Amino acid sequence: MELLVLIIIFIIILLGVAGTVVPLVPGIPLIFIAIAAYGWYEGFNTISVNYIVFLAGLTILSMLIDYLSTVMGAKLFGSSRKGIWGAFIGTFIGLFIFPPLGILLGPWLGAVIGEYIELNDWNKAFKVGIGTVVGLFSGIIFKLILAVVIMVSFIVVVF
């Protein structure tokens, strides 16, 4: 039974790692919930309460960085809300319509279209599109690295 629970938890953690790249999937929070659930299941003998509190802090940090990286990248290049929303929508559409290339082209194209709708200036829209995507992907890279570190820490703690 213990091995089955560990396998299920590890699958959920892997889904969480994938969720750091897939839009609208709460990757790090999913990993946190899986590890906290395992800690509760095993009576917090292997997974300590201090470890859960530490992971809760990292989860909150990841959510904050995710939001700030996109907004800061977009604002640094002068993006409007339409550009930011375009990047998010483009990421989602690109992921499903043109995988895996869509994860790169979708946010950029969405940001450019959103900015063009706002500004009616293609040159400015291209520049802002690049900034929005730089911010978006810097957040994704941070979350992916953090997710892998949390996953490895879980493996080290459990085994």
Beta strands, then each sheet from edge to edge (+ up, - down):
end
